[in-house]
Amino acid sequence: MTKADLVTEISEKTGLEKVEVQATVESFMAMVKKSLSEGENVYLRGFGSFIVKKRAEKTGRNISKNTTIIIPAHNIPAFKPAKTFIEKVKTNVKV
């Protein structure tokens, strides 16, 4: 599902205009990005958490030059789904 599909689905279910829904979705994503960039996690009960994970410094290899490089410690954004979300996905998967 793409962002456009999401906007269309929400628009059909709520009866709101697509433009309004798209502005809301864009605002939500902007707020999540802003919060994470400031080091604040975003918690959505029953859905999951957008969190900042810290990656430790590590040694990597540049294969083409056959040298080692140091990759500095850094933060990355991550999503951790809620337990109810995980269970819903597990029970609906068709193998």
N, CA, C and O of each residue as an XYZ file, in Angstrom:
380
protein
N       0.841     -1.171      0.000
C       0.000      0.000      0.000
C       0.890      1.239      0.000
O       1.823      1.348      0.796
N       0.596      2.148     -0.881
C       1.355      3.390     -0.982
C       0.658      4.493     -0.190
O      -0.450      4.307      0.314
N       1.317      5.634     -0.089
C       0.719      6.777      0.602
C      -0.564      7.206     -0.116
O      -1.548      7.558      0.535
N      -0.558      7.179     -1.437
C      -1.750      7.550     -2.204
C      -2.903      6.583     -1.920
O      -4.049      7.009     -1.781
N      -2.601      5.275     -1.833
C      -3.624      4.285     -1.503
C      -4.190      4.545     -0.112
O      -5.398      4.454      0.107
N      -3.310      4.867      0.817
C      -3.722      5.155      2.185
C      -4.649      6.364      2.228
O      -5.679      6.333      2.901
N      -4.296      7.411      1.526
C      -5.122      8.623      1.479
C      -6.488      8.307      0.875
O      -7.511      8.766      1.383
N      -6.510      7.533     -0.195
C      -7.768      7.167     -0.838
C      -8.661      6.368      0.100
O      -9.853      6.652      0.208
N      -8.100      5.371      0.779
C      -8.863      4.534      1.716
C      -9.456      5.373      2.841
O     -10.638      5.242      3.161
N      -8.635      6.239      3.444
C      -9.117      7.065      4.549
C     -10.201      8.020      4.059
O     -11.194      8.247      4.749
N     -10.010      8.571      2.883
C     -10.977      9.497      2.312
C     -12.323      8.815      2.098
O     -13.371      9.388      2.396
N     -12.289      7.592      1.579
C     -13.531      6.848      1.337
C     -14.225      6.480      2.645
O     -15.451      6.540      2.732
N     -13.455      6.101      3.658
C     -14.053      5.675      4.938
C     -14.580      6.833      5.766
O     -15.564      6.678      6.489
N     -13.942      7.990      5.671
C     -14.352      9.120      6.507
C     -15.257     10.105      5.781
O     -15.968     10.876      6.425
N     -15.241     10.090      4.463
C     -16.029     11.049      3.704
C     -15.349     12.403      3.562
O     -15.953     13.351      3.059
N     -14.104     12.500      3.999
C     -13.354     13.748      3.861
C     -12.745     13.831      2.466
O     -12.565     12.819      1.789
N     -12.433     15.048      2.054
C     -11.786     15.251      0.761
C     -10.367     14.682      0.797
O      -9.705     14.705      1.835
N      -9.912     14.171     -0.345
C      -8.562     13.610     -0.426
C      -7.493     14.643     -0.072
O      -6.477     14.305      0.536
N      -7.718     15.889     -0.449
C      -6.750     16.952     -0.171
C      -6.583     17.134      1.336
O      -5.467     17.303      1.827
N      -7.703     17.098      2.069
C      -7.651     17.247      3.526
C      -6.935     16.064      4.168
O      -6.111     16.233      5.067
N      -7.262     14.871      3.694
C      -6.654     13.659      4.241
C      -5.156     13.652      3.953
O      -4.354     13.304      4.819
N      -4.782     14.037      2.736
C      -3.364     14.056      2.384
C      -2.602     15.055      3.247
O      -1.482     14.779      3.676
N      -3.201     16.208      3.501
C      -2.555     17.206      4.356
C      -2.377     16.661      5.772
O      -1.356     16.911      6.412
N      -3.364     15.920      6.258
C      -3.282     15.328      7.589
C      -2.182     14.273      7.654
O      -1.387     14.257      8.594
N      -2.138     13.399      6.662
C      -1.117     12.347      6.618
C       0.277     12.970      6.524
O       1.197     12.542      7.221
N       0.433     13.973      5.670
C       1.721     14.662      5.532
C       2.131     15.328      6.850
O       3.300     15.278      7.231
N       1.176     15.948      7.544
C       1.464     16.591      8.823
C       1.887     15.564      9.859
O       2.817     15.808     10.629
N       1.213     14.413      9.888
C       1.572     13.350     10.816
C       3.011     12.894     10.574
O       3.801     12.776     11.511
N       3.340     12.638      9.309
C       4.693     12.176      8.989
C       5.730     13.238      9.329
O       6.816     12.909      9.808
N       5.416     14.491      9.090
C       6.348     15.577      9.414
C       6.580     15.662     10.920
O       7.706     15.895     11.361
N       5.527     15.476     11.708
C       5.668     15.524     13.160
C       6.491     14.348     13.679
O       7.288     14.509     14.604
N       6.303     13.163     13.088
C       7.093     12.000     13.493
C       8.565     12.244     13.166
O       9.435     11.987     13.998
N       8.846     12.738     11.962
C      10.231     13.033     11.570
C      10.859     14.066     12.500
O      12.000     13.908     12.934
N      10.108     15.123     12.802
C      10.628     16.190     13.668
C      10.931     15.647     15.056
O      11.991     15.923     15.617
N      10.005     14.879     15.606
C      10.202     14.324     16.950
C      11.414     13.407     16.997
O      12.226     13.495     17.918
N      11.540     12.532     16.016
C      12.673     11.608     15.994
C      13.989     12.344     15.793
O      15.001     11.978     16.392
N      13.988     13.371     14.962
C      15.229     14.124     14.741
C      15.660     14.869     15.997
O      16.840     15.176     16.165
N      14.705     15.163     16.884
C      15.022     15.823     18.155
C      15.286     14.813     19.268
O      15.498     15.195     20.419
N      15.275     13.518     18.924
C      15.569     12.477     19.903
C      14.377     12.025     20.727
O      14.546     11.290     21.699
N      13.182     12.448     20.359
C      11.970     12.061     21.083
C      11.280     10.915     20.356
O      11.118     10.952     19.137
N      10.873      9.894     21.115
C      10.133      8.779     20.538
C       8.660      9.143     20.420
O       8.167     10.010     21.142
N       7.952      8.470     19.494
C       6.521      8.687     19.295
C       5.813      7.379     19.601
O       6.101      6.354     18.982
N       4.881      7.407     20.560
C       4.173      6.204     20.990
C       2.703      6.283     20.573
O       2.006      7.240     20.908
N       2.241      5.272     19.841
C       0.846      5.187     19.426
C       0.263      3.894     20.006
O       0.496      2.807     19.477
N      -0.489      4.023     21.085
C      -1.025      2.871     21.800
C      -1.847      1.977     20.858
O      -2.718      2.456     20.132
N      -1.553      0.678     20.887
C      -2.265     -0.286     20.060
C      -1.702     -0.409     18.648
O      -2.086     -1.314     17.908
N      -0.810      0.477     18.271
C      -0.216      0.441     16.932
C       1.274      0.149     17.016
O       1.747     -0.839     16.454
N       2.018      1.004     17.715
C       3.452      0.796     17.853
C       4.165      2.078     18.216
O       3.541      3.098     18.508
N       5.484      2.008     18.192
C       6.313      3.143     18.566
C       7.339      3.442     17.484
O       7.982      2.537     16.952
N       7.482      4.713     17.170
C       8.564      5.174     16.314
C       9.662      5.587     17.273
O       9.476      6.501     18.077
N      10.810      4.920     17.195
C      11.867      5.136     18.177
C      13.185      5.477     17.498
O      13.378      5.236     16.307
N      14.082      6.045     18.290
C      15.443      6.327     17.828
C      16.353      5.262     18.424
O      16.444      5.132     19.645
N      17.025      4.503     17.567
C      17.967      3.495     18.027
C      19.379      4.035     17.875
O      19.690      4.756     16.927
N      20.222      3.673     18.824
C      21.621      4.097     18.775
C      22.473      2.951     18.252
O      22.447      1.848     18.798
N      23.219      3.214     17.202
C      24.143      2.223     16.653
C      25.532      2.531     17.165
O      25.984      3.675     17.117
N      26.210      1.505     17.655
C      27.556      1.674     18.196
C      28.570      1.839     17.061
O      28.310      1.476     15.914
N      29.721      2.391     17.410
C      30.813      2.506     16.440
C      31.277      1.105     16.062
O      31.335      0.215     16.910
N      31.607      0.913     14.785
C      32.084     -0.402     14.358
C      33.098     -0.256     13.239
O      33.241      0.804     12.630
N      33.796     -1.353     12.987
C      34.794     -1.390     11.924
C      34.168     -2.029     10.693
O      33.554     -3.093     10.775
N      34.331     -1.368      9.555
C      33.836     -1.898      8.292
C      34.989     -2.096      7.328
O      36.133     -1.752      7.623
N      34.670     -2.657      6.167
C      35.706     -2.898      5.169
C      35.312     -2.263      3.852
O      34.167     -2.361      3.411
N      36.293     -1.604      3.226
C      36.132     -1.111      1.869
C      36.723     -2.197      0.972
O      37.942     -2.306      0.841
N      35.859     -2.991      0.362
C      36.307     -4.167     -0.384
C      37.155     -3.792     -1.593
O      38.133     -4.471     -1.903
N      36.780     -2.709     -2.278
C      37.510     -2.347     -3.495
C      38.955     -1.933     -3.205
O      39.843     -2.192     -4.017
N      39.201     -1.296     -2.059
C      40.557     -0.860     -1.709
C      41.215     -1.786     -0.692
O      42.391     -1.622     -0.366
N      40.451     -2.763     -0.188
C      40.928     -3.712      0.805
C      41.474     -2.990      2.046
O      42.559     -3.302      2.537
N      40.700     -2.023      2.533
C      41.093     -1.280      3.733
C      39.959     -1.337      4.755
O      38.806     -1.609      4.421
N      40.317     -1.076      5.987
C      39.294     -0.998      7.025
C      38.929      0.454      7.258
O      39.764      1.350      7.130
N      37.672      0.673      7.600
C      37.210      2.022      7.925
C      36.438      1.953      9.237
O      35.873      0.917      9.586
N      36.424      3.042      9.936
C      35.667      3.139     11.183
C      34.337      3.812     10.864
O      34.300      4.928     10.345
N      33.249      3.120     11.181
C      31.915      3.692     11.019
C      31.528      4.269     12.378
O      31.384      3.517     13.342
N      31.356      5.583     12.475
C      31.091      6.191     13.779
C      29.717      5.801     14.340
O      28.832      5.369     13.602
N      29.562      5.960     15.642
C      28.270      5.728     16.278
C      27.255      6.720     15.714
O      27.585      7.877     15.452
N      26.030      6.262     15.531
C      24.999      7.135     14.984
C      23.613      6.644     15.402
O      23.459      5.527     15.895
N      22.623      7.485     15.201
C      21.240      7.150     15.510
C      20.501      6.817     14.225
O      20.786      7.378     13.166
N      19.533      5.881     14.331
C      18.691      5.559     13.188
C      17.229      5.498     13.647
O      16.960      5.136     14.792
N      16.286      5.846     12.769
C      14.875      5.707     13.131
C      14.447      4.246     12.994
O      14.954      3.515     12.143
N      13.516      3.837     13.838
C      13.018      2.469     13.785
C      11.548      2.461     14.205
O      11.060      3.403     14.830
N      10.861      1.387     13.851
C       9.470      1.206     14.258
C       9.356     -0.098     15.026
O       9.840     -1.136     14.575
N       8.721     -0.044     16.179
C       8.493     -1.241     16.978
C       6.980     -1.415     17.112
O       6.327     -0.630     17.800
N       6.418     -2.439     16.461
C       4.967     -2.617     16.523
C       4.496     -3.058     17.903
O       5.237     -3.694     18.652
N       3.251     -2.710     18.230
C       2.642     -3.111     19.500
C       2.341     -4.609     19.465
O       2.208     -5.198     18.392
N       2.235     -5.217     20.640
C       1.970     -6.657     20.719
C       0.665     -7.030     20.028
O       0.593     -8.061     19.360
N      -0.362     -6.206     20.181
C      -1.646     -6.504     19.538
C      -1.520     -6.443     18.013
O      -2.154     -7.219     17.299
N      -0.712     -5.529     17.532
C      -0.446     -5.391     16.099
C       0.274     -6.639     15.584
O      -0.091     -7.183     14.542
N       1.284     -7.086     16.305
C       2.053     -8.269     15.916
C       1.145     -9.493     15.861
O       1.210    -10.274     14.912
N       0.300     -9.660     16.877
C      -0.606    -10.820     16.921
C      -1.589    -10.783     15.761
O      -1.888    -11.826     15.179
N      -2.094     -9.619     15.415
C      -3.037     -9.481     14.300
C      -2.385     -9.901     12.988
O      -3.001    -10.590     12.176
N      -1.145     -9.486     12.785
C      -0.420     -9.839     11.554
C      -0.116    -11.335     11.536
O      -0.248    -11.980     10.496
N       0.288    -11.888     12.672
C       0.617    -13.315     12.744
C      -0.581    -14.190     12.426
O      -0.442    -15.198     11.733
N      -1.740    -13.827     12.917
C      -2.928    -14.669     12.723
C      -3.514    -14.556     11.328
O      -4.256    -15.441     10.902
N      -3.198    -13.482     10.603
C      -3.767    -13.289      9.268
C      -2.833    -13.667      8.139
O      -3.191    -13.500      6.973
N      -1.655    -14.166      8.440
C      -0.692    -14.529      7.401
C      -1.071    -15.896      6.834
O      -1.281    -16.855      7.576
N      -1.153    -15.966      5.508
C      -1.454    -17.222      4.830
C      -0.163    -17.785      4.261
O       0.507    -17.127      3.464
N       0.189    -18.996      4.666
C       1.436    -19.606      4.222
C       1.172    -20.625      3.154
O       2.106    -21.250      2.652
